[in-house]
Amino acid sequence: MERRYFIKTGMVLAMTGTAASIFKPAGAADNVLSGGKLWRAKQTPPPTPADPTRRLFFTERESQLVTSIFDRLIPADELSISASQAGCVVFIDNQLAGAYGRANWRYNVGPFENGTASQGNQSPLTPAEIYRKGLAELDVHCQKLLGKSFTELDDEAKDSYLEKMEAGQFTYATLSAKGFFSQLLSNVQEGFLADPIYGGNRNMVGWKMIGFPGARYDYRDYVRLKGQKLNIEPISIIDLLKA
């Protein structure tokens, strides 16, 4: 049967009120199917779990700066541990050493023009290049402006510097301070909420804080528990690899 004919016939039947009797024989009962075999997707190689003991991209100084910045963007408080405690620095270190750092996902050949705000980042620099340049320029600028490295500032002074950076009140040698702040903020958020297999969200602290159930296959064990507090423990890809 041709699809077009089938669709047209179904529309006519629906309009004449006979569709129900055609597609559901008299006396037929509605049934809910349960159980059966799980559908299995084609097997693909899982990600390699990030090793928190290895630094792949950052120098020691860069790692100190990123840790200091990230821990002001997501500080430890009554809700959660800090960004670095949650592994966010490990996360972005691994990402910058790989395809993300090289910007493999986007067209990266000129000509390059300054785009509008709605067109997003038009920089020819990759994320790895942005971090390498940005951290060096932030370090030099902070020393000149305040006479101290960012890592030597107290928390209030760090917050003040980052607020001005976010507002675009600073000019770095080659980078937009505001643009670099946006890069840092996006990456720390990603690290805090990504699957722990990538190095961040340690012990699924970010997921537990917002109630996200993680990489679960389905919810058949919970679907009938209506009106109850479920307290679903999140599952990481790492847990699935162990299963």
Buried (B, 14 or more C-beta within 10 A) or exposed (E): EEEEEEEEEEEEBEEEEEBEEEEEEEEEEEEEEEEEEEEEEEEEEEEEBBEBEEBBBBEEEBBBBBBBBBBBBBBEEEEBBBBBBBBBBBBBBBBBBEEBBBBEEEEEEEEEEEEEEEEEBEBEBBBBBBBBBBBBBBBEBBEEEBEEBBBEBEEEBBBEBBEBBBEEEBEBEEBBBBBBBBBBBEBBBBBBBBBBBBBBBBBBBBBBBEEBBBBBEEEEEEEEEEEEEEEBEBBBBBBBEEE
